Amino acid sequence: MALGPIIRTCFRSGKAHPLRTALMIFGIGLGVAGVVAIDIAKTSVDKSFELSAAALTTRATHQVMGHDFTVPQSVFVQIRTELGIGKSAPVISRLVRLEQARGRTFTLMGVDPFSETHFRPLPDHLKTGKNQEHIRQVFNRGSGVIMDKSVALSLGLEAGDDLVLALGENKKEVTIGALMDLNEKAGFSGSAAFEGILLADISLAQEILEMGDRITRIDLALGSPQEASQVSGLLKQGLVLVETGSRNQTIRGLSASFEASLTAFSMLVLFMGLFLIYNTVSFSMARRRKLNGIFRALGAGKRDIFLAVLTEVMTYALAGSALGIVLGIAMGKGAVHAVCATVSDMYYTLTVNQTHITFLTLVKGAGVGIAATLLSSVIPALDAAGSPPVTLMQASTPHSTLARAKAWLALAGVLTMA
């Protein structure tokens, strides 16, 4: 018997039961959506961490930090004058909430533009066209903070507007001195790395944060272990020299456990989808027993029945995977903000929380959906193909018994879910 009529009959049977077919497609889509959404969240967190760390540390190999999260500014002077380490820069980095952005957290970053040439090349290397000279004046005079242009536009702000910064219970007003549009040539990994940072001259940052003559840390670009030993010997009690690479790696390792739990969650969603697919295909084969028996009696072989079932199911797998990718992207965009907020609260403050969707994520989601559907449909397809025609033509005893009790079973199922 030709395979074509069997396949067409299978699809007509599926069309005659749209709810059952929709349930199968939804089950596939649910599993794919979970995998895609969680993978988008993981990829976005990885990228956000890299961009956030790049904006804050850039080329620094070491940092001088204090146990109370502050360092006397005089230590920077000693490193410059006594040790002669020119690749050093004082930095102030504090989290503030911006009221104009509905309490969104930004990093207020105070820098010394004359010391930044070895770390964050500002302002000489800022490619801002006509605004370049204006940005230099803002730095030199300390007349306001510098904000990323794309973020300001999204908030309806422009140069000259006032910002309200919440520092715990205190609030400070500061003016937007200039807007900048960083690019790859500015020494950053694209403008996205800077979207969560408010730049200011270090003296202005000290005034806003009421830090006096103290700073947050000192960035260093040390070329040898001897220089590191000299800096360590200079530091007094309460100060410590740390490697930026090992520090970032430690923080990254902590957040990796959180990402592992996200992976487990996506697998759980996929597992639920597998059960939906398996049960739906099994139910479809049970309803189609008599039809398969007729096909077998007319000369259809086991291979024909098996291929017909798989062709039908894999067609639904493609539709379900497409649906799952669309739902996964929508869910992933919402998950990115939630996951980034959790990572910021528990491990490391992410100044970037953009959604990053890669082609590999979409291929992975579609592949998982198709593979899971194939895996869960093989057993029902083999059962339909392997049963003798006489057995398929007869209603099985368990099936007949269950059919008579289906009303009570439905009621029991509803009560169990309740």
N, C-alpha and C positions, 0 to 999 in steps of 0.2 A: 504494500500500500504506500502511496506517495506521502512524503512528509509534509508537503505544503497544506493539504486540506486539514491535517491534524492540528497544525499550528494555528490555522485560521479559526478552527472550531474552538481551540483553547482561548483565543482572544475574544471570540464572541461570548464564551462562557463568562470571562472576566468582565466584559461589558454589561452582561445581564445582571451582574452583582456588583454595582459600582461602589457600595459601601465597603465590601470586602477588599476590593482592589485599592480603594483609597487608603484603607488601613495598612495594607502592605507598603504602599508608597510612603505613607507617613512614617511607618516604622523605620524604613531605610533612611528617610530624610532626617529623622530624629537622631539616629546614630551618627550620620555624617555631620549634622549641624553641631553636635557636641564636640566632635573631634576638631572640626574647623574652628569653632569659636575658641576653644581652649588653646589650640595651636596659635591662633592669632594673638591671644592674650600673652602667651609665653614669648612669642617672637617680639611683640611690642615691648614687653618688659625688658628683654635682653637689649634691644636697640635703645630703649630709653635709658637704661643703666649706662650703656657705653657713651651716649651723647651727654648725659648728665655729668658723668665722671670726666669726660673730655673737656667740658666747659669749665669745670671747677679745678681740675689738676693740670690738664694739658701736658706740658713737657717736664713737669717737675718729677725728679727722681726721689726726693726726700721732702719731708715736712717737719718743721719744729712745731710741736703742739704742747699745750699746757693741760695739767690735770683738771683745772677749772675752766677749760675751753678758752682761755685767753693767754696771751704772751705779752710781756712788756716790750714796748717798741724799742727800748734801748738794746735788747738782744739783737735785733736786726742791725743796728748801728755797729755793734761789736763784731758781728759776722762780716760786715762790709769793711770796717776799718782795721780791726785787729787780725782777722784771718785773710782778708783780701779776696773773699769769694764774691766775685761780681755777679755771678748768676744766682741772685737771691732777690726775693721780692716779698714785701709785707702784704698780707691779705686779710681782709675782714669778710667773713661769710656768715650771715645770720638769716634765719627763716623769718619772714614777715607775711602777714595776710593783707591782701589788697582788697579794700572794701568795694572799690569800683568793679572788681571781678568776683563779687559775691563771696568774699572770704577765701578765694583761691590762694594757695601758698606760693610765694615767690622767694627767691634767694637774693637778698640785698648784698651785693658784692662790692666792697671797697678796694680799690687798687691804686698803686702808685704808677702813673703812666711812664715815668722815667725808668722804673725797675722792671717793667713788664715786657720789655723787648725780647727777653729770653723765654717767656712763658706764653702770655697772651699778647700778641703784638699790637698794642693799642697806644695811642690812636693813629700812629703814623701809617699803619698798614690797613686801616679801615678804608674799604673801597665804597665810599658813599657819595661820590660825585660832588655836587655843589655843597652838600652839607658837611663835607669833610672838615673844613676849617672851623665851622660852627661847633662840631663835636669836640675838636681840640680845645676850643675856648671854654666849653662846658667843663672839660676835665681840668684845665689849668685854673679856672676860677672857682671850681666847686659850686657852680650855680644851679645844680639840679642833677637828677638821675637820668641815665640813658636807658631807653626801653627799646625792645625789639619792635620794629615797625609793624610786622604782621600781627603781633599780639595787640598792639595799640589800636590798629584798625579794627580788629575783631571786637574790641571793647568800646569803640567809638571815641577814642582819645587821640589827641594830637599834641605836638610840642607846645609848651606853655600852659597846659592844663595841670591842675593840682591833683595829687594822689594822696589818699589817706592810708597810711600804713599802720596796721594794728600789731603792736609788740606786747603780747600778753594782754594786760589790762590797759596799757598805755597806747595812745594814738598819736601819730606824728603826721604832719602835712609836709609834703615835699613836691616840688615842681618838676615836671618832665622837661629837662633841659634840651633834649634832642632825641630823635628817633634814628635808629640805625638798621641797616639791612646787610647783615654779614653774609659772606659767601666763602667758598672753599679757599680762596686766596688769602683770606684774613687769618688763617691758622686754625679755624674751627672746622668741625665735621658738618658743615652746612649750617644754615640759619636755625634749623630745628634745635641744635645744641644750646642755643642761647635764649630760647623762647621763655624760659622760666626764671630768668635772671634780670635784676635791675642793677645796672652798673653805676658806680659813683666814684668820685675821687675819695681816697681813703680818709682824708680829713672830714669830708662831709658825712661819710658813713659813721665815723667816730662820734660826730655831733648828733646824728639821728639816733644812734643806739646808746648814746651817753656812756661811751666806753673810756673817755679820757685819753690817756696816752697808751692804751693797750690795744692789741690787735688779736685776731683770731688765730693766725698761724703765720709761718714764714715758709714760702716755697723755695726749694733749693734744687739746682741742677748740678749734682756733684759728679765729677768724672772719675773718682778713684776712692777706694776704701780709706786711704789716708785722710782725704778731706772729710769723710764722714766721721772718722775718729777725732779729728780736730774740732769739728762742730760739737760732737758729744762731750768732749772734755770742757768745752766752754759753757755748756748748759748747767744751770743751777738746779737745785732740788725742785721738783714740781714741773720740770720741762723734760720733754723726751723727743728724740729724733726717730721718725718712723719712715719706712719705705712706702711710697704711694702704691707701688705695684702689689706688695704683700697685703697692704691694708685693703685695697679694692678687691683683691682675691678673697680675703677673709669674709668681707661683706657679701661678695658674690656667692661664696659657698653657703652662707646662711640662707640666702634667698633661694638657693637651688633646691633646698628641701621643700620650700613652699611650692616651687614649680613642679616638683615630683608629685605633690598631692594634687595639683591641677591635672597632671597626666593621668593619675589614678581615677580622678573624677571623670575625665573624658572616656576612659575605658569602661567605666561603670555605665555611662550613657550609651555607649556602643553595645554593651552587654544587654541592656534593656531592649535596644533595637533588634538585636539578634533574636531574642525571645519573641518579639512581635512578628518578625519575619518568619521564623520557624513555625509558629503557631498558625499564622495566616496561610502559609503554603500547605501545611498539614491539613488544615480545615478545608482548603480548596481541593486538595486531592481526595479527601473523604467525601466531599459533595460530588466529585467527578468520578467516583469509582465505577458506576454503571456505564458512563460514557467511555471510559478507558477500556472497560470490558467489551463494549461493542467494537471499538477499534481493534482490539486484539482478536476478536472473533472474525473480523473482516480481513485479517491478515497483517495487521500492523505488528512489527516486532518490538522486542523490549527496547532496542536502541531508538526506535522511532518515538515511542512514548517518552523515554528519558530525554531525548533532545528537544521534543516539543515542550515539555515542562520547563526545561532550563531556558529555552528561547523566550518563553513567556515571562519567566521570572527575571531574567537578565534585562529584558526590555523595561520592566518596572524598576529594576535596579538603576538603570540610567536615568529614568525620570526622577526617582527618589534621590539619587546623588545630586542631580541638578537642583532639586528643591532644597536639599540639605546644605548645599554650598551657599545658596541665597540666604537661607535662614541663619547659617553659621556666620556669615559676614555681618548680618544685622545684630546677632547676639554678641559677636566678637567685639564690635565697636562699643557696646555697653559694658562688656566684661573688662576691656582694657582700662577704663577709668576706675572701676572697682578694684582690679588687681593692682594697678599702680598705686592707688590710695593705700591698700593694705601693705604693700612693700614699703611705701614711704613711712607708714606708721610703725612698722615692725623692724625694718632693716636699714633702709637707706632712703634719704629724701630724693625723689626723682623730680627734677625740674622739667622733664619732658614726658608727656604722656600721649604722644601721637599714636594713631593706629597704623601698624605696618602689616600689609597683606602681601604675601609673597606667592608666586606661582607654584612653588613647591608645596605650600600649605593647601592650595586648592587641589593639586594633583593627589596629595596624600589623602585628603578627605574623600575625593571621588574613588580612589583606589581602595580605601578601607570599606566604603559602602558596597562596591561591587564584589570585593573579596568576601565580605561578611555575608552578603546575600547568596553568593555561590556556595559558601560553606554551609549555611543554614538550610539551603534548599536541596542539597544533594541527597540527604536521607529520605525526605518525602518523595523525591523523584525516583530514587532507586526502589522504594516500596511500591510506587505506582507501576513501575516498569517490570518488577519482578514477580508480581502476583499473577497466578493463572487466570485466564479469562472467566472460567466458571466462578471462581472466588470473587472476582470483581463484579460479576453480574448479580451476585447475591448480597443483600444487605447483611453486614456482619452482626452477630449477636450483640456484642458490646455496643455497637452503634445504634441498634434498634432499641436497646434498653435505655441508653442515654437519651435517645430522641423522645421517648415517652416521659422521661423525667426532666426534660429541658426547662420547663417552667420553674420547677422547684430548684433546679441547679442555678438558674438565673437569679432567683430570689436570694439564694444562699450567697452567691457571688456579690450581689449588691450589699447585703448585710455585712459581709466580710470587709468590703472596701469601706463601708461606713464606720 
